[in-house]
Amino acid sequence: MTVSGSVDFNPARDTIIKRALRMVGGYSAEGDPTAAQITDANTVLDIMLKEWIQDKFLFLRQQATLFLNEGQTVYTLGNTSQTGFSHCATSYVQTNVKTASLAAAGSVVLDSITGMTNAGFIGIEDDDGDIEWFYGTFATSTATLFSDVACSSADTMTAAAAVGNVAYYHSVASQIQRPTELFSVSRKAYDSTAADGTDTPIQIVSRSDYLSYSAKTSTGKIVSVYYDPQMDAGKLYVWPTADSSQDKLVLDISRPMSDMDSSTDTFDFPIESINAITYNLALELEPEYPLSGNAYQKLRDQAMRKKDKLIASNRDMSSTIITFERD
């Protein structure tokens, strides 16, 4: 037996669009679809895939860490194009301030800069209980602070930072997009020796429950959160507000999937889903390219069966507990 040894098959967007169009008779196999057909089919494709987010596919799940400020009630969860976004990253580096920094300082000396790359985000805990965030460059244990990703506009701390204050780094790429859903939350207590402190589960409450809280600005250890996905950036409301910016929240979220902007884009889906995407795109296109009754029914049955199979294979496994009673 001779095998290729290759496992990187991943068809581009237009390959799938053309096949779906052929399935509904949109163009002859010997020809090519028009540019207008491709554009229209791509719009239908993006709409369909956005709708599929509601099916809660396992591959869209990710963990992210939200960095807290003392007394802050609501955090804005979105990417760096949003103004006033809160830092929430899929990975980060934790260290501490090594040399006390005065207000208006343009650089901060850290215990370590291992894992930090120029033009990433650096957050310094100040003595007022806030994490001040900057773009940074890093050399010989020193983070130099900037206000822009090009690191061309110098910036300064607004408050002093004492020795031992916590500092966080995360890359621009690790900043999350707007979560479409929040599944679970835990509070990670600060550990001066590692990024992994003790985790405490946090309750996710409904909007009405959160609104019923009378003292929303009280401080303490966060025990509950309410998440509002909004349209452009999600809003995470915490109660009570954090009493320490050294604590963090670990979020289990569902991320949005990438748009299919280019003809050569590949899908933000496991390769096993390609057939389900193709058949269901053809089904979505069918009203514009009507099939006969039998052909439509066959396409519909195939599309539904393939999507059901995809959903079944992308569900989180749950524990099964069996108890026995004595006679």
C-alpha positions in Angstrom: 0.0 0.0 0.0 1.3 3.5 -0.9 0.0 6.5 1.0 0.9 10.2 0.5 1.6 10.9 4.2 0.0 14.3 3.6 -2.8 15.4 5.9 -3.0 19.1 5.0 -6.0 19.0 2.6 -8.0 22.2 3.2 -10.0 23.6 0.3 -10.3 27.3 -0.2 -13.5 29.3 0.0 -14.2 29.5 -3.8 -13.7 25.7 -4.2 -16.6 25.1 -1.9 -18.7 27.9 -3.3 -18.3 26.5 -6.8 -19.2 23.0 -5.8 -22.3 24.3 -3.9 -23.4 26.3 -7.0 -22.9 23.2 -9.2 -25.1 21.1 -6.8 -28.0 23.5 -7.5 -27.3 23.9 -11.2 -26.0 27.4 -10.8 -23.5 26.9 -13.7 -22.3 24.2 -16.0 -19.4 22.0 -14.8 -17.6 22.9 -18.1 -17.8 26.6 -17.4 -17.3 29.0 -14.5 -19.7 31.0 -12.3 -19.9 34.7 -12.8 -18.2 37.1 -10.3 -21.7 38.2 -9.2 -22.6 34.6 -8.4 -19.5 34.1 -6.3 -20.1 37.4 -4.4 -23.7 36.5 -3.7 -22.9 33.0 -2.7 -20.1 34.2 -0.3 -22.6 36.6 1.4 -24.9 33.6 1.9 -22.0 31.5 3.2 -20.9 34.1 5.8 -24.5 34.6 6.9 -24.9 30.8 7.3 -21.7 30.3 9.2 -22.5 33.2 11.6 -25.9 31.5 12.3 -24.1 28.3 13.0 -22.3 29.9 16.0 -25.6 29.3 17.9 -25.0 25.6 17.6 -22.1 26.0 20.2 -19.5 24.0 18.4 -16.7 22.8 20.7 -13.9 24.0 18.5 -15.1 27.6 19.1 -14.5 27.3 22.8 -11.5 29.0 24.4 -10.2 30.1 27.8 -9.2 33.7 28.4 -7.9 35.6 31.4 -9.5 39.0 32.2 -7.3 41.4 34.1 -9.1 43.3 36.9 -9.1 46.8 38.3 -10.1 47.7 41.9 -13.7 49.0 42.0 -14.4 48.5 38.3 -18.0 47.5 37.7 -18.1 46.5 34.0 -15.5 45.3 31.5 -15.7 45.7 27.7 -14.7 42.5 25.9 -13.7 43.1 22.3 -10.6 43.3 20.1 -8.1 46.1 20.0 -10.1 48.1 17.4 -12.7 48.8 20.1 -12.1 52.0 22.1 -11.9 51.5 25.8 -11.6 47.7 25.6 -10.6 45.6 28.7 -7.6 43.4 28.4 -8.6 39.8 28.2 -6.1 37.4 26.7 -5.8 33.7 25.8 -2.2 33.7 27.1 -0.1 36.0 29.2 3.1 36.4 31.1 3.1 37.4 34.8 6.0 39.1 36.6 6.5 41.8 39.2 7.9 45.4 39.5 11.6 45.1 40.5 12.4 48.8 41.1 9.9 51.3 42.4 8.5 53.5 39.7 7.3 57.1 40.2 4.3 58.7 38.5 5.2 60.0 35.0 7.9 57.3 34.6 8.3 56.2 31.0 9.8 52.9 31.8 9.5 50.2 34.5 12.1 47.7 35.6 10.7 44.2 36.0 11.8 41.0 37.7 11.8 39.3 34.2 11.0 40.1 30.6 11.1 36.4 29.5 8.4 35.7 27.0 7.8 39.4 26.2 8.0 40.6 22.6 8.3 44.2 21.4 5.0 45.9 20.5 3.0 43.6 22.8 0.9 44.9 25.7 2.4 45.5 29.1 0.2 46.1 32.2 1.6 47.6 35.4 -0.3 47.5 38.7 -0.1 51.0 40.1 -0.5 52.0 43.7 -4.1 53.2 43.1 -5.1 49.6 42.4 -5.4 49.9 38.6 -3.5 48.0 35.9 -2.1 50.7 33.6 -1.7 49.3 30.0 0.8 50.3 27.4 2.5 49.0 24.3 6.0 48.1 25.3 9.5 47.4 24.1 11.7 45.1 26.3 15.4 45.0 27.0 17.6 44.1 30.0 14.6 43.7 32.4 13.1 47.1 31.4 9.8 47.8 29.8 9.7 51.0 27.9 6.2 52.4 27.6 4.4 53.6 24.4 0.8 54.6 23.5 0.9 53.1 19.9 1.6 49.7 18.5 4.4 51.1 16.4 6.1 52.1 19.7 6.8 55.6 18.3 4.9 57.7 20.8 6.3 57.5 24.3 3.9 57.2 27.2 4.2 57.4 31.0 2.6 56.0 34.2 -0.1 58.1 35.7 0.6 56.8 39.2 3.5 55.3 41.1 4.2 51.5 41.2 5.8 50.0 44.2 8.3 47.1 44.3 6.4 43.8 44.1 3.4 45.2 42.3 2.2 42.7 39.7 2.9 43.2 35.9 1.3 41.4 33.0 2.3 41.0 29.4 0.2 39.6 26.5 0.6 39.8 22.8 -1.8 41.8 20.6 -2.8 38.6 18.8 -3.9 37.0 22.2 -6.5 39.7 22.9 -9.9 38.1 22.4 -12.7 39.0 20.0 -16.2 39.6 21.4 -17.3 36.4 23.1 -20.6 35.1 21.7 -21.3 33.2 24.9 -20.0 32.8 28.4 -20.0 29.2 29.7 -18.1 29.4 33.0 -16.0 31.8 35.1 -13.5 31.3 37.9 -11.6 33.8 40.0 -7.8 33.2 40.1 -6.3 34.4 43.2 -2.9 36.1 42.9 0.2 33.9 43.5 3.5 35.8 43.7 5.4 32.7 42.6 3.4 31.7 39.6 0.6 32.7 37.2 -1.5 29.8 38.5 -3.1 30.8 41.8 -6.1 29.1 43.4 -9.3 29.1 41.3 -12.7 29.7 42.8 -15.9 29.1 40.7 -18.0 32.2 40.0 -21.7 32.2 39.5 -23.1 33.5 36.2 -26.4 35.3 36.8 -29.2 36.6 34.6 -29.7 40.2 33.7 -32.6 40.6 36.1 -30.6 39.0 39.0 -27.7 41.4 38.4 -30.0 44.4 38.2 -31.6 43.4 41.5 -28.2 43.8 43.4 -28.5 47.0 45.5 -24.8 47.8 46.0 -23.2 47.4 42.6 -20.1 49.4 43.5 -19.3 47.5 46.7 -15.9 45.9 46.8 -14.8 42.5 47.8 -14.0 39.1 46.2 -16.1 38.7 43.0 -18.8 36.1 43.4 -21.0 36.6 40.4 -21.0 38.0 36.9 -23.5 38.9 34.2 -22.5 38.9 30.5 -24.3 40.9 27.9 -22.9 40.0 24.4 -24.1 43.3 22.8 -23.3 43.8 19.1 -19.8 45.2 18.8 -18.2 44.4 22.1 -19.5 42.4 25.0 -20.1 43.8 28.5 -19.1 41.7 31.6 -20.6 43.0 34.8 -19.0 41.8 38.1 -20.4 41.8 41.7 -19.0 42.9 43.9 -16.2 44.9 42.3 -12.7 43.6 42.7 -10.8 44.5 45.9 -7.5 43.7 44.2 -6.1 44.1 40.8 -3.9 41.2 41.5 -6.8 38.8 41.1 -8.0 37.7 37.6 -11.0 36.1 36.1 -10.7 33.0 33.9 -13.4 32.9 31.3 -14.6 29.9 29.3 -16.1 31.5 26.2 -17.2 30.9 22.7 -15.4 33.0 20.1 -16.8 34.3 16.8 -15.6 32.5 13.7 -13.5 34.2 11.0 -15.2 35.8 8.0 -14.5 34.4 4.5 -13.2 37.6 3.0 -10.9 36.2 0.3 -11.3 33.6 -2.5 -8.3 31.8 -1.0 -9.4 31.9 2.6 -9.7 28.5 4.3 -12.5 27.7 6.7 -12.3 28.4 10.5 -13.7 24.9 10.9 -12.3 21.4 11.4 -11.6 19.9 8.0 -14.2 17.2 8.8 -16.9 19.8 8.4 -16.3 20.7 4.8 -19.0 18.4 3.4 -21.6 19.7 5.8 -20.7 23.3 4.9 -21.0 22.5 1.1 -24.3 20.7 1.3 -25.8 23.3 3.6 -24.6 26.2 1.5 -26.2 24.5 -1.5 -29.4 24.3 0.4 -29.3 28.0 1.4 -28.7 28.9 -2.3 -31.5 26.7 -3.6 -34.3 29.3 -3.4 -32.3 31.3 -6.0 -31.7 28.2 -8.1 -34.9 26.1 -7.6 -34.6 22.4 -7.8 -37.4 19.9 -8.6 -39.2 18.4 -5.7 -37.2 15.1 -5.5 -33.9 16.8 -6.1 -34.7 19.4 -3.4 -35.8 16.8 -0.9 -32.6 14.7 -1.5 -30.4 17.8 -1.0 -32.3 18.8 2.1 -32.0 15.4 3.7 -28.3 15.1 2.9 -27.6 18.6 4.2 -29.5 18.0 7.5 -27.9 14.6 8.0 -24.4 16.0 7.5 -24.9 19.0 9.8 -26.5 16.8 12.5 -23.4 14.5 12.3 -21.1 17.5 12.6 -23.0 18.9 15.6 -22.9 15.4 17.3 -19.1 15.2 16.9 -18.5 18.7 18.3 -20.2 18.4 21.6 -18.4 18.5 24.9 -18.3 15.1 26.7 -20.1 15.2 30.0 -19.5 13.0 33.0 -21.8 10.1 33.7 -22.3 9.3 37.4 -23.8 5.9 38.3 -25.1 5.3 41.8 -26.1 2.0 43.3 -28.7 1.5 46.0 -28.4 -1.4 48.4 -31.4 -3.7 48.8 
